[in-house]
Amino acid sequence: MSHVEEFLTADEEQEIVNAILEAEKNTSGEIRVHIEATAKMDHFSRAQQIFHFLKMGNTKDENGVLLYVAVEDKKFVIYGDSGIDRAVPKGFWDNTKNIIASHFKKGDFKQGIVEGVLMAGKELNDHFPWDHTDTNELSDAISKG
């Protein structure tokens, strides 16, 4: 089995999907999680590639967020679309990154991702609140590479 397949159990993956569903209840923002073994390049650039490969830039308000994890590299990136970058202050993701990193350092990857997703949803709610016309524009499933 690969490191990606061993990274989370099926139950842990479902908890993350449930966190995505919960986080998106209060925002028009879209959140995805992508896990792969290694980036083989700069992690930010790889997250950007995956963001576009998953067509996350196609949201109406340009408010997609990707939480990218490279398991073997022990690195993660939070990548937000241009609509988010225009709406939020510099350092917007710092608290979310710190929460995720603190759990990852303890080896609690599922909890780090769950709390990061929920925190991202709360942050997005301030700038991209949900309204009755919102639709779920992107899959909530975890993607793997």
C-alpha positions in Angstrom: 0.0 0.0 0.0 1.3 3.5 -0.8 1.9 6.2 1.8 -1.2 8.0 0.4 -3.4 5.0 1.0 -2.0 4.6 4.6 -2.2 8.3 5.5 -5.9 8.2 6.5 -8.4 5.4 7.2 -11.7 5.3 5.4 -13.4 6.5 8.5 -11.0 9.4 8.8 -11.6 10.4 5.2 -15.3 10.4 5.9 -14.8 12.7 8.9 -12.9 15.1 6.6 -15.7 15.0 4.0 -18.2 15.7 6.8 -16.1 18.6 7.9 -16.1 20.0 4.4 -19.9 19.7 4.2 -20.2 21.4 7.6 -17.7 24.2 6.6 -19.6 24.9 3.4 -23.0 25.3 5.1 -22.2 28.9 6.1 -20.2 30.1 3.1 -20.4 30.2 -0.7 -16.7 29.3 -0.7 -15.7 25.8 -1.9 -13.2 23.7 0.0 -11.3 20.7 -1.4 -8.6 18.4 0.1 -6.0 16.8 -2.1 -3.5 14.2 -0.8 -0.5 12.8 -2.7 2.8 11.2 -1.9 5.2 13.8 -3.0 5.2 17.1 -5.0 8.4 16.6 -7.0 8.5 20.4 -7.2 7.9 23.5 -5.2 4.8 22.7 -3.0 3.0 26.0 -3.6 3.4 25.5 -7.4 2.2 22.0 -7.1 -0.9 23.1 -5.1 -1.6 25.7 -7.8 -1.4 22.9 -10.5 -3.8 20.7 -8.6 -6.1 23.6 -8.0 -6.4 24.1 -11.7 -6.5 20.4 -12.5 -9.5 20.0 -10.2 -11.1 23.0 -12.0 -11.4 24.9 -8.7 -10.9 28.2 -10.5 -14.3 27.8 -12.1 -16.4 28.9 -9.1 -18.7 31.9 -9.6 -17.0 34.1 -6.9 -13.5 32.7 -7.4 -13.6 31.5 -3.8 -12.3 28.0 -3.9 -9.8 26.8 -1.3 -7.5 23.8 -1.7 -5.8 22.1 1.2 -2.9 20.3 -0.4 -0.9 17.6 1.5 2.3 15.9 0.3 2.6 13.0 2.7 6.2 11.9 2.1 7.4 15.5 2.0 5.6 16.3 5.2 4.4 19.6 3.7 1.0 21.2 3.2 -0.3 24.3 1.4 -3.5 26.2 1.7 -4.2 27.7 -1.7 -7.1 30.2 -2.2 -8.5 31.5 -5.5 -8.1 35.1 -6.6 -11.5 36.2 -5.3 -10.4 35.3 -1.8 -7.0 37.0 -2.2 -8.8 40.2 -3.2 -11.1 40.1 -0.3 -8.9 39.1 2.7 -6.0 40.7 4.5 -2.4 39.6 4.2 -1.7 36.6 6.5 -5.4 35.5 6.3 -4.5 31.8 6.4 -1.8 32.0 9.2 -4.1 30.9 12.0 -5.5 28.0 9.9 -1.9 27.0 8.9 -0.8 27.0 12.6 -3.7 24.8 13.7 -3.0 22.3 11.0 0.7 22.3 11.7 0.3 21.8 15.4 -1.8 18.6 14.8 0.5 17.4 12.0 3.5 17.7 14.4 1.8 15.3 16.8 1.0 12.9 13.9 -2.8 13.6 14.1 -3.3 14.3 10.4 -7.0 13.7 10.3 -7.7 16.2 13.1 -5.4 18.8 11.6 -7.2 18.6 8.3 -10.7 18.6 10.0 -9.9 21.6 12.1 -8.2 23.4 9.2 -11.3 22.8 7.0 -13.7 24.0 9.7 -11.6 27.1 10.4 -11.3 27.9 6.7 -15.1 27.7 6.5 -15.5 30.1 9.4 -13.0 32.5 7.8 -14.7 32.3 4.4 -18.1 33.0 6.0 -17.0 36.6 6.9 -16.1 37.4 3.3 -18.3 35.0 1.3 -21.4 34.3 3.3 -23.8 31.6 2.1 -27.1 32.7 0.6 -30.1 30.8 -0.7 -29.0 30.9 -4.3 -25.7 29.1 -3.6 -25.1 25.7 -5.1 -22.3 23.2 -4.3 -20.1 23.9 -7.3 -17.3 21.4 -6.5 -17.1 17.8 -5.3 -16.5 17.4 -1.5 -14.6 14.2 -2.0 -10.9 14.0 -1.1 -8.9 13.7 -4.3 -5.6 11.8 -4.4 -2.7 11.8 -6.7 
